[in-house]
Amino acid sequence: MKKTELKTMIREIVREEVRMELRTFLKEYKTKTVKKPIKTVKKSKLQVNQKYSNNPTLNSILNETAQNTDWDTLGGDAFTTQNMSSILDNQYSNGQVTDNQMVASMGVNPESVPEHVTDALTKDYSQLMKAMDKKKTGSPL
């Protein structure tokens, strides 16, 4: 038996099996279709659009964000200043995160990161920030 003949036979067998399974699946699907209830949205408050920006697109997005309250209970609980320490404790250990921890949290092997990237992660940027603040305010710190 040639290789092409074997491939053709396998294709035909697979095609028949898939066709039989699809038929049974479609029969089950047709008998089990249930109409989903339509969700109605009730407006509990009169939504007043505020003018946050002169850009109409940005303004509509900001109004939508301000009126949407899904974000305030991420994870089931409201995020307040009372639970900020628990949130930060999950991200940082002893107030410091090492460059290897940061790289690993991004799903990258710390050993494969180039040296110039790890240098940038461990560099002390405090002097740079002071210089930027000085230039922005125009006064020495």
Salt bridges, closest charged atoms under 4 A:
none
